[in-house]
Amino acid sequence: MRELFERRLTVAVAESLTGGAVVARLIDVPGASAAVLGGIVAYNTELKHSLLGVDSAVLNVHGPVHPDVAAQMASRVREVLAVGGQAADIGISTTGVAGPNPQHGHPPGTVFVGIAIGADVRVIALDLVGDRASIRSQVVDSVIDAVLARVIES
């Protein structure tokens, strides 16, 4: 969070399998309101389209666990949670399978994390092992590490 504060960057988060855990981790830090605009938990596939504007054709063809879905979620949440007409500097997304059962042909631990900084949108594919709680926790840790690395890189 220090990097976000120092650079005066704002963040918006769109979560699926993490169910708000990324935003919760971010706002654990005192002063987080200076950087965190908010988050949307779009757990249901239809909400990914109706709230975030993820292309319904992509969802229909690939399902919700796909890198294109993660990319669109990260990109679009920046605008959806704009404050005063100003989009968030960084959009973060999580979509995947926490388990215990496969979803849309993907085994538990299949996760895609999207990070959008301006027009630069990147997706990280994770292949995690563990129970449902462990997978969700690993995703949150991976998101925090990946966002920090991207901010330092940019």
Kinemage of the C-alpha trace (Angstrom):
@kinemage 1
@onewidth
@group {chain A} dominant
@subgroup {mainchain}
@vectorlist {calphas} color= white
{ca met a 1} P 0.000 0.000 0.000
{ca arg a 2} L 2.885 2.336 0.659
{ca glu a 3} L 3.754 2.312 -3.053
{ca leu a 4} L 0.176 3.261 -3.904
{ca phe a 5} L 0.169 6.079 -1.352
{ca glu a 6} L 3.516 7.475 -2.451
{ca arg a 7} L 2.501 7.463 -6.108
{ca arg a 8} L -1.030 8.699 -5.354
{ca leu a 9} L -2.561 5.786 -7.245
{ca thr a 10} L -6.124 4.579 -6.860
{ca val a 11} L -7.360 1.002 -7.076
{ca ala a 12} L -10.669 -0.651 -7.964
{ca val a 13} L -11.202 -4.388 -7.573
{ca ala a 14} L -13.543 -6.888 -9.263
{ca glu a 15} L -13.594 -10.230 -7.486
{ca ser a 16} L -15.185 -13.576 -8.085
{ca leu a 17} L -13.643 -16.559 -6.280
{ca thr a 18} L -12.005 -14.343 -3.628
{ca gly a 19} L -15.390 -12.921 -2.616
{ca gly a 20} L -14.112 -9.561 -1.391
{ca ala a 21} L -10.961 -10.860 0.293
{ca val a 22} L -8.654 -8.736 -1.889
{ca val a 23} L -10.463 -5.520 -0.953
{ca ala a 24} L -10.559 -6.648 2.679
{ca arg a 25} L -6.783 -7.152 2.663
{ca leu a 26} L -6.209 -3.753 1.052
{ca ile a 27} L -8.414 -1.881 3.501
{ca asp a 28} L -6.762 -3.529 6.504
{ca val a 29} L -4.047 -0.901 6.034
{ca pro a 30} L -4.680 2.396 7.852
{ca gly a 31} L -5.275 5.203 5.375
{ca ala a 32} L -6.398 2.800 2.650
{ca ser a 33} L -9.243 5.133 1.716
{ca ala a 34} L -6.671 7.352 0.001
{ca ala a 35} L -6.024 4.590 -2.544
{ca val a 36} L -8.863 2.057 -2.543
{ca leu a 37} L -11.968 3.274 -4.367
{ca gly a 38} L -13.926 0.088 -3.775
{ca gly a 39} L -14.717 -3.355 -5.010
{ca ile a 40} L -17.385 -5.434 -6.678
{ca val a 41} L -17.966 -9.094 -5.939
{ca ala a 42} L -19.385 -10.521 -9.167
{ca tyr a 43} L -19.592 -14.137 -8.075
{ca asn a 44} L -22.442 -14.995 -10.418
{ca thr a 45} L -21.483 -15.198 -14.099
{ca glu a 46} L -24.352 -12.929 -15.208
{ca leu a 47} L -23.113 -10.189 -12.864
{ca lys a 48} L -19.769 -10.188 -14.631
{ca his a 49} L -21.706 -8.990 -17.669
{ca ser a 50} L -24.391 -6.799 -16.082
{ca leu a 51} L -22.223 -5.026 -13.493
{ca leu a 52} L -18.820 -5.065 -15.161
{ca gly a 53} L -19.684 -5.225 -18.840
{ca val a 54} L -17.731 -8.390 -19.575
{ca asp a 55} L -18.602 -9.414 -23.133
{ca ser a 56} L -21.454 -11.928 -22.970
{ca ala a 57} L -20.075 -13.720 -26.044
{ca val a 58} L -16.808 -14.383 -24.196
{ca leu a 59} L -18.730 -15.663 -21.183
{ca asn a 60} L -20.960 -17.866 -23.361
{ca val a 61} L -18.054 -19.380 -25.297
{ca his a 62} L -15.406 -19.694 -22.575
{ca gly a 63} L -17.299 -19.450 -19.286
{ca pro a 64} L -16.241 -17.247 -16.375
{ca val a 65} L -12.861 -18.917 -15.806
{ca his a 66} L -10.830 -17.537 -18.684
{ca pro a 67} L -8.004 -15.012 -19.133
{ca asp a 68} L -10.169 -12.774 -21.350
{ca val a 69} L -12.752 -12.563 -18.571
{ca ala a 70} L -10.073 -11.574 -16.044
{ca ala a 71} L -8.716 -8.945 -18.443
{ca gln a 72} L -12.121 -7.422 -19.090
{ca met a 73} L -13.037 -7.435 -15.401
{ca ala a 74} L -9.807 -5.616 -14.479
{ca ser a 75} L -10.146 -3.098 -17.275
{ca arg a 76} L -13.819 -2.343 -16.771
{ca val a 77} L -13.848 -2.075 -12.981
{ca arg a 78} L -11.610 0.993 -13.322
{ca glu a 79} L -14.485 2.815 -15.059
{ca val a 80} L -17.382 1.244 -13.177
{ca leu a 81} L -15.968 2.478 -9.856
{ca ala a 82} L -14.856 5.864 -11.192
{ca val a 83} L -15.212 8.678 -8.672
{ca gly a 84} L -16.076 12.138 -9.922
{ca gly a 85} L -15.584 10.959 -13.486
{ca gln a 86} L -12.034 9.837 -12.706
{ca ala a 87} L -11.330 6.157 -13.369
{ca ala a 88} L -9.177 4.217 -10.942
{ca asp a 89} L -5.514 4.116 -11.903
{ca ile a 90} L -5.375 0.362 -11.329
{ca gly a 91} L -8.015 -2.290 -11.910
{ca ile a 92} L -7.606 -5.711 -10.323
{ca ser a 93} L -9.664 -8.833 -10.951
{ca thr a 94} L -9.855 -12.422 -9.777
{ca thr a 95} L -11.736 -15.273 -11.416
{ca gly a 96} L -11.218 -18.984 -11.051
{ca val a 97} L -12.112 -22.177 -9.251
{ca ala a 98} L -11.591 -22.420 -5.493
{ca gly a 99} L -13.045 -25.914 -5.294
{ca pro a 100} L -13.738 -28.446 -4.126
{ca asn a 101} L -15.353 -29.348 -7.467
{ca pro a 102} L -14.297 -28.502 -11.029
{ca gln a 103} L -16.134 -25.665 -12.766
{ca his a 104} L -16.656 -25.289 -16.516
{ca gly a 105} L -14.051 -27.987 -17.133
{ca his a 106} L -11.406 -26.344 -14.938
{ca pro a 107} L -9.997 -28.098 -11.866
{ca pro a 108} L -9.809 -26.392 -8.478
{ca gly a 109} L -6.830 -24.057 -8.298
{ca thr a 110} L -7.238 -22.721 -11.846
{ca val a 111} L -7.192 -18.949 -11.395
{ca phe a 112} L -6.757 -15.876 -13.567
{ca val a 113} L -5.778 -12.523 -12.083
{ca gly a 114} L -6.151 -9.387 -14.164
{ca ile a 115} L -4.232 -6.181 -13.536
{ca ala a 116} L -5.029 -3.102 -15.606
{ca ile a 117} L -2.877 -0.009 -15.297
{ca gly a 118} L -4.204 2.466 -17.798
{ca ala a 119} L -4.551 0.698 -21.143
{ca asp a 120} L -1.957 -1.941 -20.188
{ca val a 121} L -3.911 -5.021 -19.118
{ca arg a 122} L -2.081 -8.184 -18.107
{ca val a 123} L -3.365 -11.516 -16.911
{ca ile a 124} L -1.551 -13.898 -14.605
{ca ala a 125} L -2.524 -17.567 -14.708
{ca leu a 126} L -2.214 -19.428 -11.417
{ca asp a 127} L -2.337 -23.177 -10.890
{ca leu a 128} L -2.762 -23.570 -7.146
{ca val a 129} L -3.052 -26.569 -4.850
{ca gly a 130} L -4.953 -26.840 -1.600
{ca asp a 131} L -8.416 -26.760 -0.140
{ca arg a 132} L -10.910 -23.997 -0.882
{ca ala a 133} L -9.726 -21.670 1.893
{ca ser a 134} L -6.073 -22.213 1.031
{ca ile a 135} L -6.605 -21.514 -2.670
{ca arg a 136} L -8.497 -18.292 -1.927
{ca ser a 137} L -5.777 -17.177 0.496
{ca gln a 138} L -3.039 -17.951 -2.030
{ca val a 139} L -4.880 -15.896 -4.652
{ca val a 140} L -5.047 -12.871 -2.354
{ca asp a 141} L -1.324 -13.147 -1.570
{ca ser a 142} L -0.525 -13.511 -5.279
{ca val a 143} L -2.639 -10.470 -6.168
{ca ile a 144} L -0.927 -8.242 -3.613
{ca asp a 145} L 2.525 -9.363 -4.791
{ca ala a 146} L 1.643 -8.959 -8.487
{ca val a 147} L 0.138 -5.496 -8.066
{ca leu a 148} L 3.160 -4.325 -6.097
{ca ala a 149} L 5.486 -5.652 -8.805
{ca arg a 150} L 3.459 -3.934 -11.553
{ca val a 151} L 3.389 -0.613 -9.687
{ca ile a 152} L 7.139 -0.708 -9.110
{ca glu a 153} L 7.687 -1.641 -12.773
{ca ser a 154} L 5.530 1.184 -14.137
